[in-house]
Each structure stands twice: as structure tokens, then as C-alpha cells.
Amino acid sequence: MNDPTFESFAAQRLPALYRYALVLTQNRHDAEDLVQEALTRTGLRWHAIRRKDDPEGYVRTAMVRIMANRWRRPKREVFVASPPEPATADLGLERLLDDDGIRSRVAGLPPRMRAVLVLRYVEERSDEEIARLLGCSRGTVKSQASRGLARLRAAVRNEEVGHG
């Protein structure tokens, strides 16, 4: 597929983009909103993006930037009784969500720390790339990663001591 349409790209990559958004947001509804917003922005610029080597990277970068902007502004959520459309089904995601330990430990991290760990270990981005994406210094990326890993290790140790 040398020159895919936006619709075919979005349909093919939606499950992976949704999983990525869920790791960033730790909430199904926020993940759906994040993917929708990033794909909307991508669709508006598809004529230029489709010629680049990595359109999915563009969408993922957009998601990280959207999240960074959300962390900077106050939350104004409006809850509704039921979602307007059914959620996306993904078996890999279901397995991840069924592990309460992983979900609760990662969800317990502050948003920036969570984003740094996702970008570093899931996306395999360099500290320089992460700093650029999140609008912070390389030193902040390193300290957030170090503190995040320390918190996750401590949570695992506490659970092992509590169960042992």
C-alpha cells in the first residue's frame, strides 16, 4: 500500500493507536477522545502526512502533544450516561486491562511520569525526542523516568511483602 487513503490507514492502525492512547490516559473514554482528536488532526493534513515515512509516528506524536497540553490546562470534563458509540474491542488490550496490578501501578503514576515511561519503553524514543515531545528538558525526562521506575519497583516490593 504505497499511497493509502486516510480511511484505510485509520481503520488498519486504530487498535494499536487506541492501545497507545490507553497507556497514556489510563482511561478508556479519554483514550477514545485522544485517538479521535489525533486522527482528526491527521486527517486534515493527510495530503502532506501520507508522503512521509511514518504517518503512524505523526499520529502518536500528536497524541503525546495533545496530552501534554491537557496536563497544562484545568480539566473540564462532562460526564454522560452512556457513550454515543460502542468501544473498540481489542483482545490484547483486554489482557492488559485484566491485570489489575499493572493497571493500578501505572495509573498511580503522575501523567508526565507515565508519558515519559511509555515514550521511553513502549515507543523506544530517545531522551531528546521525549523532551521535545513533552516540552521539557532532557534532565526532566531522565529524572521522571528514574522516579517512575523507582515508584513501580517500590509498589511491586510492597505487594510482595504484603502477600509473602
Phi, psi and omega in degrees: 000089185285322183227074185291153172283161178299318182298317180290321176300310183297316180297319183289320188261357184306312181301317180292320179294322179295317177301316180298315180296323180294322177295322179290318188265332184063025182207127184301316183294316178294324179296316178299317178297318181296314179297317181298315180296316180294319179290327176297314178297320179294316180300324180292334182247015187304325181303327179269323185289322185298338180274350179281164182290334190220076180297328179293322175300323177299314181296316180295320177296319177300319180298316180296318180293320177298316179297318179300320178292323179295323181294333183278341182246156181295150181281138176225071183274145174235117182269143178239161184293320180215150181291150181287343179212157181291151179288158178285134178268132181211113184296321178298319178294319179301318179297318179296316182290334179289342178273094183299328181297311179297311184301313183290323179293315180290320179296334180285350179279148174298152185306316182293319179298317179298316180297318179299315181294320178295313181295323183284313189260335177267312181274346181056044179272155177282162178300324179296316179296317181297316180300317180295316182295321183268354179069043179221180181276163177297323178297322177296319178300312181298316182290322178295320178295314181298313180294321179297313178297321179297319178295318180295318178298316180297320179296319179295315180299316180298320178292321180295319179293320180292331181261350186266000000 
